[in-house]
Amino acid sequence: MTTAATTGHPRPPVDRALRRERFGWYSYDWAMSVFNTSITTVFLGPYLTTVAETAAGPDGELGFLGLSIPPGSWFSYVLSASVLLQVLVLPLTGAVADRTGRKREMLAAFAALGALATTCLFFVADGRYLLGGALFVVANISFGAATVVYYSWLPDLAGPDERDAVSSRGWAFGYVGGALLLAVHLGLFLNAGALGLTEGEAVRICLATTGLWWGGFTVFTVSRLRNRPVREAVGRPSSGFRQLATTLREMRAFPLTLWFLGAYLLFNDGVQTVISLSAVYATEELGLDQGVLTGAILMVQVVAIAGALGLGRLAARYGAKRVVLGALVAWIGVLFAAFSLQEGAVAQFYALAAVIGLVQGGTQALSRSLFSQLIPAGKEAEYYGFYEISDRGTSWLGPLAFGLTYQVTGSYRLAIVSLVVFFVAGFVALAALPIRRAVVAAGNTPPERL
């Protein structure tokens, strides 16, 4: 693993091989981010719902395993199933990656499977809602597993003082790629008629090209990354399951690392809920149309590029923990500003979306690099498996709070501001964490600024 001096002396120049490998690592953020933007956030949910509606029976319901399901609930159930399966798959993925050291091959395999399943979404039409659900489950699980392996390279590519910058650059690459392909997709969708396509055909092309983008650029990534020898500190259990069981027992010896995971669970759930439910709030409470929402999504992607790089620079000066805490204060301000937005106020909504873009990428990029400091050497992929569970496996908490608040009060404004509790609780938990002691307790060298 690359190390950096923390005594204030100039860092040695990065050698050409490491620069090449870092660029390959950045390129995977570019490759995979399109799945989140074009598939999960924009196109698949509405399209799969339409496909399900055409397959509904005379009673307007779908048949699945003897159950009757409203078409409008199909995508949310499929998404929930994929997340639940990730909770089971991701830690095991990390255990196998750390035990075997074959991260390059695993990243290639998971990304190829996910990209293939995504490309095959092109064939979801004419009521084939089961095919669409199955392909998305495979793609989303593969996406999560590949992400775990990808994240685990960060400690190998950057020393303690470099990780915030490296992680932020990777996140910025992802936003550039996501924004570029989403802009192409939106152009195709909005001009489908002029191109002789139906809206459904345009969406299917968007889905397929997302898979091709993901798979194609992953080839570039894999060609530049390299495996590291398995550390002697990592035991040699006979299987990934036993390796995972060993790690679960050992994690109790690192309570400060678990403390960070708990804090991340809280504030990241707030982040993800704001992102996922902002469209509902905009349409139902503010009366904004789909064109405004689409423009806001694209703007967030563009602004987040500057946000990720800018907060990365601030972390180099003030430390990642302080910058993340500042970003959480900004998120709290975002929620109160959303509560106060006037109905139909497009300019205000775009201004708020710009602020979200500025803090979104930096919050996530710096959390990724900060957590890398708290992982015992040789356990990177396993711990990032649990990190991704915190990112994905608890994403029902925020929506539950939002939904319950709306059910009790009948107010979307009170529902959106109820999410403040996640940011406040996450802020308090992170602020109270003795981060430098946590890094030392994990057996790592603390960076100069935390």
Backbone torsions as a table, in degrees:
resi	resn	phi	psi	omega
1	MET	NA	138.5	177.8
2	THR	-68.1	137.3	176.4
3	THR	-119.4	157.2	178.4
4	ALA	-129.6	146.2	177.9
5	ALA	-68.3	145.8	178.6
6	THR	-119.9	19.1	-175.9
7	THR	-101.7	4.9	179.9
8	GLY	94.1	-6.0	177.7
9	HIS	-73.9	153.6	178.5
10	PRO	-58.7	140.7	178.1
11	ARG	-75.2	145.9	175.8
12	PRO	-66.8	150.2	179.7
13	PRO	-63.6	147.2	178.5
14	VAL	-74.9	128.3	-177.6
15	ASP	-72.5	163.3	-173.3
16	ARG	-62.6	-38.8	-179.4
17	ALA	-64.0	-40.6	179.5
18	LEU	-70.0	-38.8	176.3
19	ARG	-60.5	-41.7	179.5
20	ARG	-63.2	-42.4	-178.9
21	GLU	-69.4	-39.3	176.8
22	ARG	-60.7	-41.8	179.4
23	PHE	-63.4	-38.1	175.2
24	GLY	-62.6	-38.5	178.6
25	TRP	-66.3	-44.3	176.6
26	TYR	-57.2	-38.5	-173.7
27	SER	-65.4	-22.5	178.2
28	TYR	-73.7	-33.0	172.0
29	ASP	-59.3	-42.7	175.9
30	TRP	-58.9	-41.7	-176.3
31	ALA	-70.7	-44.6	-168.9
32	MET	-87.8	-24.5	-173.1
33	SER	-62.9	-24.3	179.6
34	VAL	-64.4	-25.3	178.4
35	PHE	-65.5	-43.2	178.8
36	ASN	-66.4	-41.7	-174.5
37	THR	-77.6	-61.0	-173.1
38	SER	-75.4	-35.1	-176.0
39	ILE	-88.2	-67.0	-171.2
40	THR	-71.0	-42.4	-172.6
41	THR	-83.3	-40.9	-167.7
42	VAL	-107.2	-58.4	-162.3
43	PHE	-98.0	-42.7	-167.0
44	LEU	-67.7	-42.7	-177.4
45	GLY	-55.1	-57.5	178.8
46	PRO	-62.2	-39.0	-177.4
47	TYR	-68.1	-45.9	-179.0
48	LEU	-65.4	-32.0	175.1
49	THR	-64.4	-41.2	177.7
50	THR	-64.1	-42.6	177.6
51	VAL	-61.5	-41.8	179.3
52	ALA	-64.8	-37.6	-179.9
53	GLU	-63.6	-36.4	179.0
54	THR	-71.2	-21.1	-179.0
55	ALA	-94.3	-4.5	-176.6
56	ALA	-64.3	148.5	179.4
57	GLY	-77.0	-174.4	-179.7
58	PRO	-58.2	-28.0	179.1
59	ASP	-85.5	3.3	179.4
60	GLY	78.2	11.1	-177.6
61	GLU	-112.6	158.7	174.2
62	LEU	-97.6	145.5	174.2
63	GLY	-99.3	127.3	179.8
64	PHE	-151.0	114.8	178.7
65	LEU	52.5	39.6	178.8
66	GLY	81.0	1.7	-179.5
67	LEU	-103.6	155.1	172.9
68	SER	-104.5	122.7	-174.4
69	ILE	-124.3	130.3	174.2
70	PRO	-63.9	137.3	-179.8
71	PRO	-55.3	-34.0	-178.7
72	GLY	-67.1	-17.0	179.8
73	SER	-96.1	-7.9	-171.7
74	TRP	-59.8	-50.1	-176.4
75	PHE	-64.8	-39.9	-180.0
76	SER	-64.2	-36.9	177.3
77	TYR	-68.4	-40.7	178.0
78	VAL	-62.8	-44.0	178.5
79	LEU	-61.8	-44.0	179.5
80	SER	-62.5	-41.0	179.3
81	ALA	-63.0	-41.2	-179.8
82	SER	-66.2	-37.2	178.7
83	VAL	-68.0	-42.5	179.0
84	LEU	-61.2	-42.2	178.6
85	LEU	-67.1	-32.7	176.9
86	GLN	-63.1	-36.6	178.3
87	VAL	-57.6	-32.8	178.7
88	LEU	-83.6	-35.2	-171.5
89	VAL	-85.4	-39.1	-169.6
90	LEU	-64.3	-46.1	178.0
91	PRO	-62.0	-37.4	178.2
92	LEU	-66.1	-38.8	176.2
93	THR	-57.6	-46.3	178.8
94	GLY	-62.5	-40.1	179.7
95	ALA	-62.5	-44.0	179.7
96	VAL	-65.8	-41.3	-179.4
97	ALA	-62.4	-44.0	-179.7
98	ASP	-71.0	-35.7	-176.8
99	ARG	-71.8	-39.0	-175.7
100	THR	-93.5	-27.0	-175.3
101	GLY	74.1	7.2	-176.6
102	ARG	-94.8	55.7	-176.3
103	LYS	-68.1	-37.6	-178.9
104	ARG	-60.4	-46.6	-179.8
105	GLU	-66.9	-38.1	-179.5
106	MET	-68.5	-41.7	176.9
107	LEU	-60.2	-45.3	-179.9
108	ALA	-61.3	-42.8	-176.4
109	ALA	-68.4	-47.1	-178.9
110	PHE	-66.3	-42.1	179.3
111	ALA	-65.2	-40.0	179.1
112	ALA	-63.9	-43.5	179.3
113	LEU	-64.2	-45.0	179.4
114	GLY	-64.3	-42.9	-179.7
115	ALA	-65.1	-39.1	178.5
116	LEU	-64.5	-46.0	179.1
117	ALA	-62.0	-39.2	178.9
118	THR	-65.9	-44.0	178.9
119	THR	-61.5	-37.7	-179.5
120	CYS	-70.2	-9.6	173.4
121	LEU	-61.3	-16.4	175.6
122	PHE	-56.6	-30.0	-175.6
123	PHE	-88.2	3.7	178.3
124	VAL	-84.0	103.6	179.5
125	ALA	-161.7	173.4	174.0
126	ASP	55.7	42.3	175.2
127	GLY	81.1	9.9	-177.5
128	ARG	-82.8	61.5	-177.1
129	TYR	-70.8	-31.7	178.2
130	LEU	-66.1	-41.6	176.6
131	LEU	-61.6	-45.2	179.3
132	GLY	-60.6	-43.5	179.1
133	GLY	-64.2	-44.3	-178.9
134	ALA	-64.2	-43.2	-179.6
135	LEU	-64.7	-39.9	-180.0
136	PHE	-67.6	-39.4	178.2
137	VAL	-59.4	-46.6	178.7
138	VAL	-61.8	-44.8	-177.8
139	ALA	-64.7	-42.9	-175.7
140	ASN	-71.3	-38.3	175.8
141	ILE	-64.5	-43.5	178.5
142	SER	-63.1	-39.8	177.8
143	PHE	-58.9	-48.0	-179.9
144	GLY	-64.5	-42.6	-179.2
145	ALA	-65.3	-42.5	177.5
146	ALA	-64.2	-36.4	179.4
147	THR	-63.5	-41.6	177.9
148	VAL	-57.8	-49.0	-179.5
149	VAL	-64.6	-41.6	-179.8
150	TYR	-61.5	-48.1	179.8
151	TYR	-58.4	-35.5	-172.5
152	SER	-67.3	-11.4	176.6
153	TRP	-76.1	-20.7	-170.8
154	LEU	-54.5	-47.3	179.1
155	PRO	-63.7	-23.7	178.0
156	ASP	-79.3	-22.8	-174.0
157	LEU	-98.5	-13.7	-175.3
158	ALA	-150.1	139.4	174.5
159	GLY	-73.9	175.4	-175.3
160	PRO	-55.1	-37.9	-177.1
161	ASP	-83.2	-7.5	-176.5
162	GLU	-105.8	-12.8	-168.3
163	ARG	-67.8	-35.8	179.1
164	ASP	-60.5	-45.0	-179.3
165	ALA	-66.9	-43.1	-179.1
166	VAL	-65.6	-45.1	178.8
167	SER	-62.3	-41.6	-179.4
168	SER	-65.8	-38.5	177.2
169	ARG	-64.0	-41.9	177.6
170	GLY	-60.3	-44.5	179.6
171	TRP	-63.1	-39.3	178.1
172	ALA	-63.7	-41.9	174.9
173	PHE	-55.2	-42.1	179.9
174	GLY	-62.3	-42.3	179.2
175	TYR	-66.9	-36.2	177.2
176	VAL	-62.5	-48.8	179.7
177	GLY	-62.5	-45.7	179.6
178	GLY	-61.7	-42.5	-179.5
179	ALA	-67.3	-40.5	-177.8
180	LEU	-63.5	-50.5	-178.0
181	LEU	-69.8	-35.9	178.6
182	LEU	-63.9	-38.5	177.8
183	ALA	-62.5	-41.6	176.9
184	VAL	-63.1	-44.3	-179.6
185	HIS	-64.1	-41.6	179.3
186	LEU	-65.7	-38.0	175.9
187	GLY	-62.1	-41.9	177.8
188	LEU	-64.6	-45.5	-177.2
189	PHE	-65.8	-44.5	-176.4
190	LEU	-72.1	-20.9	-179.6
191	ASN	-113.5	23.9	-176.5
192	ALA	-57.6	-45.5	-178.8
193	GLY	-59.7	-44.2	-179.8
194	ALA	-65.2	-24.5	179.3
195	LEU	-92.9	4.8	179.6
196	GLY	77.4	23.3	-179.1
197	LEU	-114.7	150.9	167.3
198	THR	-80.2	164.9	177.4
199	GLU	-61.7	-38.1	179.0
200	GLY	-62.9	-42.7	178.6
201	GLU	-64.7	-38.7	178.5
202	ALA	-63.8	-42.4	178.9
203	VAL	-63.8	-41.2	-179.9
204	ARG	-62.5	-37.4	175.6
205	ILE	-65.0	-40.6	178.3
206	CYS	-61.9	-42.9	-180.0
207	LEU	-63.8	-45.9	-177.6
208	ALA	-66.5	-42.9	-178.5
209	THR	-68.6	-25.4	173.7
210	THR	-63.5	-44.4	177.3
211	GLY	-63.2	-40.3	179.0
212	LEU	-65.3	-39.8	177.6
213	TRP	-61.6	-50.7	-178.8
214	TRP	-57.4	-50.8	-178.1
215	GLY	-67.8	-41.5	-176.6
216	GLY	-64.3	-46.3	-178.9
217	PHE	-74.9	-22.3	174.7
218	THR	-63.9	-32.6	176.7
219	VAL	-57.6	-43.2	177.9
220	PHE	-62.3	-44.5	-179.9
221	THR	-59.0	-51.4	-175.1
222	VAL	-64.3	-29.4	-179.9
223	SER	-69.3	-15.8	-175.8
224	ARG	-112.3	-23.7	177.5
225	LEU	-80.3	155.7	178.5
226	ARG	-138.3	151.8	178.0
227	ASN	-75.7	154.7	173.1
228	ARG	-110.8	153.8	174.9
229	PRO	-60.4	144.9	177.2
230	VAL	-68.5	131.9	-176.9
231	ARG	-69.6	145.4	177.7
232	GLU	-65.3	-24.8	-179.6
233	ALA	-65.8	-23.0	177.9
234	VAL	-82.2	129.0	-179.3
235	GLY	-66.0	177.5	179.9
236	ARG	-121.9	57.9	174.8
237	PRO	-61.0	157.9	-173.5
238	SER	-76.4	-10.9	-179.0
239	SER	-151.3	164.1	176.3
240	GLY	-63.4	-33.6	179.3
241	PHE	-63.2	-44.0	179.2
242	ARG	-68.9	-36.1	175.8
243	GLN	-60.4	-43.3	179.2
244	LEU	-64.3	-42.6	179.4
245	ALA	-62.0	-39.8	178.1
246	THR	-63.1	-44.4	-179.8
247	THR	-64.1	-40.9	178.9
248	LEU	-59.4	-39.5	177.7
249	ARG	-68.7	-40.3	-176.4
250	GLU	-72.2	-24.4	-176.9
251	MET	-61.4	-24.3	178.9
252	ARG	-65.6	-19.5	177.9
253	ALA	-79.9	-5.0	-179.7
254	PHE	-125.0	65.5	-176.1
255	PRO	-63.2	-28.8	-179.2
256	LEU	-71.8	-33.2	174.1
257	THR	-65.4	-42.7	176.4
258	LEU	-64.3	-33.6	176.4
259	TRP	-60.1	-46.2	178.3
260	PHE	-61.2	-42.7	179.5
261	LEU	-59.6	-38.7	177.6
262	GLY	-64.7	-42.7	178.2
263	ALA	-64.2	-43.0	179.2
264	TYR	-62.8	-41.1	177.5
265	LEU	-53.8	-44.2	-176.1
266	LEU	-68.5	-57.3	-172.8
267	PHE	-75.1	-30.7	178.4
268	ASN	-70.5	-31.0	175.6
269	ASP	-63.4	-36.8	174.6
270	GLY	-64.2	-43.7	178.8
271	VAL	-58.9	-50.6	-176.5
272	GLN	-64.7	-35.2	-179.9
273	THR	-69.6	-41.2	176.6
274	VAL	-59.7	-43.5	-179.5
275	ILE	-63.8	-46.0	-173.3
276	SER	-76.6	-27.5	-175.7
277	LEU	-107.2	2.1	179.1
278	SER	-63.4	-33.8	179.5
279	ALA	-66.3	-40.9	177.9
280	VAL	-62.1	-44.8	-179.9
281	TYR	-63.3	-41.2	-177.5
282	ALA	-66.5	-41.0	-177.4
283	THR	-79.2	-45.3	-172.8
284	GLU	-80.0	-36.2	-176.0
285	GLU	-100.3	-38.5	-175.7
286	LEU	-96.9	-11.3	177.4
287	GLY	68.8	30.2	-179.8
288	LEU	-89.6	149.0	-176.1
289	ASP	-92.0	176.3	-174.7
290	GLN	-64.5	-32.2	179.1
291	GLY	-63.0	-41.0	178.2
292	VAL	-65.2	-43.4	-179.0
293	LEU	-63.5	-42.7	-180.0
294	THR	-62.3	-43.7	177.9
295	GLY	-63.1	-37.9	179.8
296	ALA	-66.9	-40.7	178.9
297	ILE	-60.9	-44.3	179.8
298	LEU	-66.7	-39.2	179.9
299	MET	-64.8	-40.2	178.2
300	VAL	-58.9	-42.0	179.0
301	GLN	-60.3	-41.5	-177.7
302	VAL	-71.9	-47.8	-178.6
303	VAL	-64.3	-33.4	-178.2
304	ALA	-64.2	-22.5	176.2
305	ILE	-61.6	-50.8	178.2
306	ALA	-65.9	-35.9	-179.6
307	GLY	-63.8	-44.5	-179.5
308	ALA	-63.9	-45.7	-179.7
309	LEU	-68.7	-40.0	-178.8
310	GLY	-65.8	-45.4	178.6
311	LEU	-68.8	-29.2	174.4
312	GLY	-63.3	-39.6	177.1
313	ARG	-66.8	-40.9	177.6
314	LEU	-62.8	-36.7	178.9
315	ALA	-63.6	-35.0	178.3
316	ALA	-63.7	-28.3	-178.2
317	ARG	-92.5	-41.4	-171.6
318	TYR	-112.2	-11.7	-177.7
319	GLY	99.1	143.0	-175.3
320	ALA	-64.1	-39.1	-177.9
321	LYS	-61.3	-46.6	-179.0
322	ARG	-63.0	-40.1	-178.3
323	VAL	-68.1	-41.2	177.3
324	VAL	-62.9	-41.9	177.5
325	LEU	-61.0	-40.9	176.8
326	GLY	-63.7	-38.9	177.8
327	ALA	-64.0	-36.8	178.6
328	LEU	-65.9	-36.0	174.0
329	VAL	-61.8	-41.1	178.2
330	ALA	-63.6	-39.6	177.8
331	TRP	-61.5	-40.1	177.4
332	ILE	-61.5	-42.2	176.1
333	GLY	-62.2	-36.7	177.6
334	VAL	-59.6	-43.8	-177.7
335	LEU	-66.2	-41.9	178.5
336	PHE	-68.4	-34.0	175.6
337	ALA	-66.8	-40.2	177.1
338	ALA	-61.7	-39.0	177.7
339	PHE	-59.2	-32.1	-174.4
340	SER	-95.2	-3.1	-177.6
341	LEU	-61.2	140.5	177.6
342	GLN	-81.4	148.8	178.8
343	GLU	-62.9	132.3	178.8
344	GLY	76.5	8.5	-176.2
345	ALA	-83.4	87.8	-175.9
346	VAL	-65.8	-44.9	-177.9
347	ALA	-62.1	-41.7	178.4
348	GLN	-63.7	-39.9	-179.7
349	PHE	-64.9	-41.7	177.7
350	TYR	-65.4	-38.6	178.2
351	ALA	-62.8	-41.2	178.4
352	LEU	-67.3	-38.7	177.2
353	ALA	-62.0	-35.8	178.8
354	ALA	-64.8	-40.8	177.9
355	VAL	-64.3	-42.5	177.2
356	ILE	-58.5	-43.9	178.8
357	GLY	-60.0	-38.7	-178.5
358	LEU	-64.7	-37.8	-174.7
359	VAL	-97.1	-19.9	-173.8
360	GLN	-63.9	-55.4	-176.3
361	GLY	-64.5	-41.5	-179.4
362	GLY	-65.3	-40.1	178.5
363	THR	-58.5	-45.4	-176.4
364	GLN	-75.7	-40.8	-179.1
365	ALA	-64.8	-43.5	-178.1
366	LEU	-73.8	-31.2	174.4
367	SER	-64.1	-40.1	178.2
368	ARG	-61.2	-46.3	-177.6
369	SER	-73.6	-35.6	178.9
370	LEU	-63.7	-40.6	179.4
371	PHE	-65.7	-31.7	-179.7
372	SER	-61.3	-25.9	178.8
373	GLN	-74.1	-16.5	-172.2
374	LEU	-104.1	7.4	-175.8
375	ILE	-98.5	128.2	174.0
376	PRO	-58.9	140.5	-176.8
377	ALA	-56.4	136.0	178.4
378	GLY	88.2	-2.8	-178.5
379	LYS	-115.9	19.9	-170.5
380	GLU	-58.1	-50.0	-175.8
381	ALA	-66.4	-39.8	179.3
382	GLU	-62.7	-46.2	-178.6
383	TYR	-67.6	-35.8	175.7
384	TYR	-69.8	-22.5	171.5
385	GLY	-61.8	-44.0	177.4
386	PHE	-71.2	-32.5	175.7
387	TYR	-61.1	-43.9	179.0
388	GLU	-68.3	-30.4	173.6
389	ILE	-63.6	-41.2	176.0
390	SER	-61.6	-31.4	-179.8
391	ASP	-76.5	-38.4	-170.5
392	ARG	-113.8	-39.4	-170.1
393	GLY	-73.6	-14.6	179.7
394	THR	-114.9	19.8	-173.5
395	SER	-71.8	4.4	177.3
396	TRP	-89.6	-14.4	-175.0
397	LEU	-66.0	-49.7	179.7
398	GLY	-62.9	-50.5	176.7
399	PRO	-58.4	-33.8	177.8
400	LEU	-64.6	-44.7	178.3
401	ALA	-62.1	-42.7	178.3
402	PHE	-60.4	-48.7	-177.0
403	GLY	-65.5	-42.2	-179.8
404	LEU	-65.9	-40.5	179.1
405	THR	-63.2	-41.8	178.1
406	TYR	-66.1	-39.6	-179.2
407	GLN	-63.2	-39.4	-177.4
408	VAL	-77.0	-40.2	-172.4
409	THR	-102.3	-22.6	-175.3
410	GLY	71.6	15.4	-176.2
411	SER	-121.7	120.7	174.3
412	TYR	-68.9	-28.7	179.5
413	ARG	-65.9	-45.0	176.5
414	LEU	-67.8	-32.5	178.6
415	ALA	-64.8	-43.4	-178.7
416	ILE	-69.4	-37.6	-178.5
417	VAL	-75.9	-17.5	177.2
418	SER	-64.0	-21.7	-179.4
419	LEU	-70.6	-9.8	177.4
420	VAL	-56.0	-32.4	-176.6
421	VAL	-59.9	-33.7	179.9
422	PHE	-68.9	-40.4	-179.9
423	PHE	-72.2	-39.3	179.0
424	VAL	-65.9	-46.8	-179.7
425	ALA	-63.7	-42.3	177.5
426	GLY	-64.1	-39.3	177.7
427	PHE	-61.2	-48.8	-177.7
428	VAL	-62.1	-44.5	-178.5
429	ALA	-64.3	-42.7	-179.6
430	LEU	-70.9	-40.1	-179.3
431	ALA	-62.8	-34.0	-177.9
432	ALA	-81.2	-11.3	-177.4
433	LEU	-75.3	122.1	175.0
434	PRO	-75.2	86.5	-165.8
435	ILE	-64.9	-39.3	-179.6
436	ARG	-66.4	-40.0	176.6
437	ARG	-64.5	-34.8	179.0
438	ALA	-65.7	-39.7	179.0
439	VAL	-64.0	-45.5	180.0
440	VAL	-64.8	-40.2	-179.5
441	ALA	-62.3	-29.6	178.3
442	ALA	-80.8	-1.5	178.2
443	GLY	86.6	18.6	-176.6
444	ASN	-111.5	163.7	176.4
445	THR	-88.8	122.6	-178.7
446	PRO	-68.5	145.3	172.2
447	PRO	-69.2	165.8	-179.1
448	GLU	-60.8	-40.4	180.0
449	ARG	-122.4	130.4	177.1
450	LEU	-122.8	NA	NA
